[in-house]
Amino acid sequence: MKRLLILAMFAAALTACNKPVTDNDDPKPREESPLSWKESLTAAECREYEAWLQEGWVDSVARAEAKVFEEKKITQGRYTMPLDWKVYGDKPADGRSLYISLHGGGGAPATVNDGQWENQKTLYKPAEGVYLCPRAIENTWDLHFRPESDAFYEEIIRMAVTWLDVNPDKVYLMGYSAGGDGVWRLAPRMADHWAAASMMAGHPGDVSLLSLRNLPFMVWCGENDTEYQRNIECAARMAVLDSLQAADPEGYVHEGHMVEGKGHWMDLADAAALPWMAKFRRNPAPKKIVWCQGDEPKKYFYWLGVPAAHGDKGKEVRAVIDDNVVRIEKSDYKELTIYLNDELVDLDRTVAVLVGGHVLFEGELKRSPATMRQTLKERDDLSYIYPAAVRVSIP
């Protein structure tokens, strides 16, 4: 119920703020919420303040992303990412879907990757939603998953939410060939951003799939796609996902398809991925998290945070929330920050954090408007506004 209420308030804020913006616009200062100065909030006040923060975020981000929307390109530092998108179907009441579709190519001349980008623009057609194809920022083998790329995908989402009426919990990732390589890497390391993902004809490299615990994931490969042993590698990763789900039946939702008689090109059998993904919505508040840092480590993952993330590839955290108790089952970090809201726990009751037989924290946590502002600023995502946080040291 709370999630539906928040989405309804977000839709209202988006409708109010989604209008053309120019550099010459002189926005009137927004009246401060009287809740901003309170030390703690009730649950009802927290919902009210969250709606106020969302409205301000939408207006601010719409202004920041106006140029991206108009020019269809993102520039960050020395890199530029051109964009192309088409909108299909009627807009649902809870906002449009967004399909980020990554093109093929790889370590090749720019003209090759440009051609693959052009091909990707018309390769798939969702029944509903924004179908958006970014042109990779480089022409290297790690085409779509260079360390600098993640910030571009995050900006794509912000632009699409504020300018294309996209629901941030209906963002899907997909890609073919080198784009599939990108999905293998980006889906786990940014799993808290996506509603579902589909990998088409890519090679997984050395990626860990542990972080896919809460992300529905599809694998498509031709049974005769022997170059770089894609068929063998994809079949092996399907088996890994089968094993992970067998050990954790409530997680690791997935499907694997080895397309009979097909090589690298599957004659669009893989287009079935779009309606499959469309069935899912991102769950920003899963009660169980498995987090294995990828080749571009992160400071945050769902409701967990770590003090630093550089050079941390392979570090793992496992945590579960049950009846106001947070259990740290495994942590390769000596310090964790746990971000909480009333969807995860009842903040009117005592919260405990345990590891093994040790109580790391036990007490009441206030709903802080300052923490809500801080987490929205740090995460830049409407679904990760937290009113409470507790930092613990792992013995």
Secondary structure as the mmCIF struct_conf table of DSSP 4:
data_model
#
loop_
_struct_conf.conf_type_id
_struct_conf.id
_struct_conf.beg_label_comp_id
_struct_conf.beg_label_asym_id
_struct_conf.beg_label_seq_id
_struct_conf.end_label_comp_id
_struct_conf.end_label_asym_id
_struct_conf.end_label_seq_id
HELX_RH_AL_P HELX_RH_AL_P1 LYS A 2 CYS A 17
BEND BEND1 LYS A 19 LYS A 19
TURN_TY1_P TURN_TY1_P1 ASP A 23 ASN A 24
HELX_LH_PP_P HELX_LH_PP_P1 PRO A 27 SER A 33
HELX_RH_3T_P HELX_RH_3T_P1 PRO A 34 TRP A 37
BEND BEND2 GLU A 39 GLU A 39
STRN STRN1 LEU A 41 LEU A 41
HELX_RH_AL_P HELX_RH_AL_P2 ALA A 43 ALA A 64
TURN_TY1_P TURN_TY1_P2 GLU A 65 GLU A 65
HELX_RH_AL_P HELX_RH_AL_P3 ALA A 66 GLU A 71
TURN_TY1_P TURN_TY1_P3 LYS A 72 LYS A 72
STRN STRN2 LYS A 73 GLN A 76
TURN_TY1_P TURN_TY1_P4 GLY A 77 ARG A 78
STRN STRN3 TYR A 79 TYR A 88
BEND BEND3 GLY A 89 GLY A 89
HELX_LH_PP_P HELX_LH_PP_P2 ASP A 90 PRO A 92
TURN_TY1_P TURN_TY1_P5 ALA A 93 ASP A 94
STRN STRN4 ARG A 96 LEU A 102
BEND BEND4 GLY A 107 ALA A 108
HELX_RH_AL_P HELX_RH_AL_P4 ALA A 110 LYS A 121
TURN_TY1_P TURN_TY1_P6 THR A 122 LEU A 123
BEND BEND5 ALA A 127 GLU A 128
STRN STRN5 GLY A 129 PRO A 134
HELX_LH_PP_P HELX_LH_PP_P3 ARG A 135 ALA A 136
BEND BEND6 ILE A 137 ILE A 137
BEND BEND7 THR A 140 THR A 140
TURN_TY1_P TURN_TY1_P7 TRP A 141 PHE A 145
TURN_TY1_P TURN_TY1_P8 PRO A 147 GLU A 148
HELX_RH_AL_P HELX_RH_AL_P5 SER A 149 TRP A 163
BEND BEND8 LEU A 164 LEU A 164
STRN STRN6 VAL A 166 TYR A 176
TURN_TY1_P TURN_TY1_P9 SER A 177 SER A 177
HELX_RH_AL_P HELX_RH_AL_P6 ALA A 178 ARG A 189
TURN_TY1_P TURN_TY1_P10 MET A 190 MET A 190
HELX_RH_3T_P HELX_RH_3T_P2 ALA A 191 HIS A 193
BEND BEND9 ALA A 195 ALA A 195
STRN STRN7 ALA A 196 MET A 200
BEND BEND10 ALA A 201 ALA A 201
TURN_TY1_P TURN_TY1_P11 GLY A 205 ASP A 206
HELX_RH_3T_P HELX_RH_3T_P3 LEU A 210 ASN A 214
BEND BEND11 LEU A 215 LEU A 215
STRN STRN8 PHE A 217 GLY A 222
TURN_TY1_P TURN_TY1_P12 GLU A 223 ASN A 224
HELX_RH_3T_P HELX_RH_3T_P4 GLU A 227 GLN A 229
HELX_RH_AL_P HELX_RH_AL_P7 ARG A 230 ALA A 247
BEND BEND12 ASP A 248 ASP A 248
TURN_TY1_P TURN_TY1_P13 PRO A 249 GLU A 250
BEND BEND13 GLY A 251 GLY A 251
STRN STRN9 HIS A 254 VAL A 259
TURN_TY1_P TURN_TY1_P14 GLU A 260 GLY A 261
BEND BEND14 HIS A 264 HIS A 264
TURN_TY1_P TURN_TY1_P15 ASP A 267 LEU A 268
HELX_RH_3T_P HELX_RH_3T_P5 ALA A 269 ALA A 272
HELX_RH_AL_P HELX_RH_AL_P8 ALA A 273 MET A 277
TURN_TY1_P TURN_TY1_P16 ALA A 278 LYS A 279
BEND BEND15 PRO A 284 PRO A 284
BEND BEND16 LYS A 287 LYS A 287
STRN STRN10 LYS A 288 CYS A 292
BEND BEND17 ASP A 295 GLU A 296
BEND BEND18 LYS A 299 LYS A 299
STRN STRN11 TYR A 300 PHE A 301
TURN_TY1_P TURN_TY1_P17 TYR A 302 TRP A 303
STRN STRN12 LEU A 304 GLY A 305
BEND BEND19 PRO A 307 PRO A 307
TURN_TY1_P TURN_TY1_P18 HIS A 310 GLY A 311
TURN_TY1_P TURN_TY1_P19 LYS A 313 GLY A 314
STRN STRN13 GLU A 316 ASP A 322
TURN_TY1_P TURN_TY1_P20 ASP A 323 ASN A 324
STRN STRN14 VAL A 325 SER A 331
BEND BEND20 ASP A 332 LYS A 334
STRN STRN15 GLU A 335 LEU A 340
TURN_TY1_P TURN_TY1_P21 ASP A 342 LEU A 344
BEND BEND21 VAL A 345 VAL A 345
TURN_TY1_P TURN_TY1_P22 LEU A 347 ASP A 348
BEND BEND22 ARG A 349 ARG A 349
STRN STRN16 VAL A 351 VAL A 355
TURN_TY1_P TURN_TY1_P23 GLY A 356 GLY A 357
STRN STRN17 HIS A 358 GLY A 363
STRN STRN18 ARG A 367 ARG A 367
HELX_RH_AL_P HELX_RH_AL_P9 PRO A 369 ARG A 379
TURN_TY1_P TURN_TY1_P24 LEU A 382 SER A 383
BEND BEND23 PRO A 387 PRO A 387
STRN STRN19 ALA A 388 SER A 393
#
